Amino acid sequence: MYETIALQKNQNPYGAFELKELYPRNYSLGLTIAAIFHISIIAVYFLAIFLQGGDNNIPFAKKDIKIIEFGAPPPINPTAPQAPISTGLANPSKGIPVPVPESSVSAENTLATQSEMNNDYPVVAEGTENGTLKFAPGKELPAPENYPTPTDFVPCEKLPEIVVRATPVYPELAIRANLEGKVWVNILVDKQGKVKNAIIAKSNQEIFNEAALIAAMQYSFTPALQNNKPVAVWVVVPFKFELRGN
């Protein structure tokens, strides 16, 4: 059996309008009561403070403030006191130029200029004698030699050739670790065929770099030639490290 629900059509408007009519009056009344309550509490608080001690205990009251000025703080790293400078110093007794009569001055006693000293009196080291440097005047000073950098291009008709070859020492740690590798060393060869510098150009095992550089500095070459004149150049020498027992 179905349940029948009867619906009645309500002609009254929706909502409690009787409450909405009372809302503004009740809101204003509540706000007024809350304001009066808080003002009363504040008034009682300040009145109690005033009766106890007067203005001295009222917060935010204007009071006389005494400002004390302190000096600058001491430095973190104090400097040592300097000795007082005495103004009554005695005049030096030596080293004071004294004028001489013109009759005692010789025209032959003249001082050489800087250019004259450079041209007429150069001094260069010739070697050592009994542990001391021996100098020889009257020779021209050698001009400093400018070596190229590894990235500079130096034209040469004939490249250096190895005269003395040094075998690098196999590192003990690499032997224990059973390591092998190859190192390419960039070597600077001067005009006499001597090694002036050595740097690592490429390496697949850094453990061999030091041994390769030590061996490279012990090499000797024939000088590179350009127009039948020796020139300083960089050459690359590979060093291969292999364990023959493998």
Contacts in CASP RR format, 6 or more apart in sequence:
PFRMAT RR
TARGET T0000
AUTHOR 0000-0000-0000
METHOD contacts of the structure
MODEL  1
MYETIALQKNQNPYGAFELKELYPRNYSLGLTIAAIFHISIIAVYFLAIF
LQGGDNNIPFAKKDIKIIEFGAPPPINPTAPQAPISTGLANPSKGIPVPV
PESSVSAENTLATQSEMNNDYPVVAEGTENGTLKFAPGKELPAPENYPTP
TDFVPCEKLPEIVVRATPVYPELAIRANLEGKVWVNILVDKQGKVKNAII
AKSNQEIFNEAALIAAMQYSFTPALQNNKPVAVWVVVPFKFELRGN
46 58 0 8 1.000
49 57 0 8 1.000
49 58 0 8 1.000
50 58 0 8 1.000
55 61 0 8 1.000
56 63 0 8 1.000
112 120 0 8 1.000
112 121 0 8 1.000
120 138 0 8 1.000
121 137 0 8 1.000
121 138 0 8 1.000
122 137 0 8 1.000
122 138 0 8 1.000
122 139 0 8 1.000
122 140 0 8 1.000
122 141 0 8 1.000
123 135 0 8 1.000
123 136 0 8 1.000
123 137 0 8 1.000
123 138 0 8 1.000
124 135 0 8 1.000
124 136 0 8 1.000
124 139 0 8 1.000
124 140 0 8 1.000
124 141 0 8 1.000
124 142 0 8 1.000
125 133 0 8 1.000
125 134 0 8 1.000
125 135 0 8 1.000
126 134 0 8 1.000
126 135 0 8 1.000
126 136 0 8 1.000
127 133 0 8 1.000
127 134 0 8 1.000
128 134 0 8 1.000
145 190 0 8 1.000
145 191 0 8 1.000
145 232 0 8 1.000
147 188 0 8 1.000
147 190 0 8 1.000
147 196 0 8 1.000
147 197 0 8 1.000
147 232 0 8 1.000
148 154 0 8 1.000
148 188 0 8 1.000
148 232 0 8 1.000
148 233 0 8 1.000
148 234 0 8 1.000
150 186 0 8 1.000
150 188 0 8 1.000
150 199 0 8 1.000
150 201 0 8 1.000
150 234 0 8 1.000
152 234 0 8 1.000
154 224 0 8 1.000
154 226 0 8 1.000
154 231 0 8 1.000
154 232 0 8 1.000
154 233 0 8 1.000
154 234 0 8 1.000
155 226 0 8 1.000
156 224 0 8 1.000
156 225 0 8 1.000
156 226 0 8 1.000
156 231 0 8 1.000
156 233 0 8 1.000
157 225 0 8 1.000
157 226 0 8 1.000
157 227 0 8 1.000
158 224 0 8 1.000
158 225 0 8 1.000
159 224 0 8 1.000
159 233 0 8 1.000
159 235 0 8 1.000
160 189 0 8 1.000
160 193 0 8 1.000
160 221 0 8 1.000
160 222 0 8 1.000
160 223 0 8 1.000
160 224 0 8 1.000
160 233 0 8 1.000
160 235 0 8 1.000
161 221 0 8 1.000
161 222 0 8 1.000
162 219 0 8 1.000
162 220 0 8 1.000
162 221 0 8 1.000
162 237 0 8 1.000
163 193 0 8 1.000
163 220 0 8 1.000
163 221 0 8 1.000
163 222 0 8 1.000
164 218 0 8 1.000
164 219 0 8 1.000
164 220 0 8 1.000
165 219 0 8 1.000
166 215 0 8 1.000
166 216 0 8 1.000
166 218 0 8 1.000
166 219 0 8 1.000
167 215 0 8 1.000
168 208 0 8 1.000
168 211 0 8 1.000
168 212 0 8 1.000
168 214 0 8 1.000
168 215 0 8 1.000
168 239 0 8 1.000
168 241 0 8 1.000
169 211 0 8 1.000
169 214 0 8 1.000
169 215 0 8 1.000
170 211 0 8 1.000
170 241 0 8 1.000
171 207 0 8 1.000
171 208 0 8 1.000
171 210 0 8 1.000
171 211 0 8 1.000
173 207 0 8 1.000
174 180 0 8 1.000
174 205 0 8 1.000
174 207 0 8 1.000
174 208 0 8 1.000
174 241 0 8 1.000
175 243 0 8 1.000
178 243 0 8 1.000
178 246 0 8 1.000
179 205 0 8 1.000
179 207 0 8 1.000
179 241 0 8 1.000
180 205 0 8 1.000
180 241 0 8 1.000
180 242 0 8 1.000
180 243 0 8 1.000
180 246 0 8 1.000
181 204 0 8 1.000
181 205 0 8 1.000
181 208 0 8 1.000
181 240 0 8 1.000
181 241 0 8 1.000
181 242 0 8 1.000
182 203 0 8 1.000
182 204 0 8 1.000
182 205 0 8 1.000
182 208 0 8 1.000
182 238 0 8 1.000
182 239 0 8 1.000
182 240 0 8 1.000
182 241 0 8 1.000
183 200 0 8 1.000
183 202 0 8 1.000
183 203 0 8 1.000
183 204 0 8 1.000
183 205 0 8 1.000
183 208 0 8 1.000
183 209 0 8 1.000
183 212 0 8 1.000
183 238 0 8 1.000
183 239 0 8 1.000
183 241 0 8 1.000
184 200 0 8 1.000
184 201 0 8 1.000
184 202 0 8 1.000
184 203 0 8 1.000
184 236 0 8 1.000
184 237 0 8 1.000
184 238 0 8 1.000
184 239 0 8 1.000
185 198 0 8 1.000
185 199 0 8 1.000
185 200 0 8 1.000
185 201 0 8 1.000
185 212 0 8 1.000
185 213 0 8 1.000
185 216 0 8 1.000
185 236 0 8 1.000
185 237 0 8 1.000
185 238 0 8 1.000
185 239 0 8 1.000
186 198 0 8 1.000
186 199 0 8 1.000
186 200 0 8 1.000
186 201 0 8 1.000
186 234 0 8 1.000
186 235 0 8 1.000
186 236 0 8 1.000
187 195 0 8 1.000
187 197 0 8 1.000
187 198 0 8 1.000
187 216 0 8 1.000
187 219 0 8 1.000
187 234 0 8 1.000
187 235 0 8 1.000
187 236 0 8 1.000
187 237 0 8 1.000
188 195 0 8 1.000
188 196 0 8 1.000
188 197 0 8 1.000
188 198 0 8 1.000
188 232 0 8 1.000
188 233 0 8 1.000
188 234 0 8 1.000
189 195 0 8 1.000
189 196 0 8 1.000
189 221 0 8 1.000
189 223 0 8 1.000
189 224 0 8 1.000
189 232 0 8 1.000
189 233 0 8 1.000
189 234 0 8 1.000
189 235 0 8 1.000
190 196 0 8 1.000
190 223 0 8 1.000
190 232 0 8 1.000
191 223 0 8 1.000
191 230 0 8 1.000
191 231 0 8 1.000
191 232 0 8 1.000
192 223 0 8 1.000
192 230 0 8 1.000
193 220 0 8 1.000
193 221 0 8 1.000
193 222 0 8 1.000
193 223 0 8 1.000
193 230 0 8 1.000
194 220 0 8 1.000
194 221 0 8 1.000
195 216 0 8 1.000
195 217 0 8 1.000
195 218 0 8 1.000
195 219 0 8 1.000
195 220 0 8 1.000
195 221 0 8 1.000
196 232 0 8 1.000
198 213 0 8 1.000
198 216 0 8 1.000
198 217 0 8 1.000
199 213 0 8 1.000
200 209 0 8 1.000
200 212 0 8 1.000
200 213 0 8 1.000
201 236 0 8 1.000
203 209 0 8 1.000
203 212 0 8 1.000
205 241 0 8 1.000
208 239 0 8 1.000
208 241 0 8 1.000
211 239 0 8 1.000
211 241 0 8 1.000
212 239 0 8 1.000
215 239 0 8 1.000
216 237 0 8 1.000
216 239 0 8 1.000
219 237 0 8 1.000
221 235 0 8 1.000
223 230 0 8 1.000
223 231 0 8 1.000
224 230 0 8 1.000
224 231 0 8 1.000
224 232 0 8 1.000
224 233 0 8 1.000
225 231 0 8 1.000
END
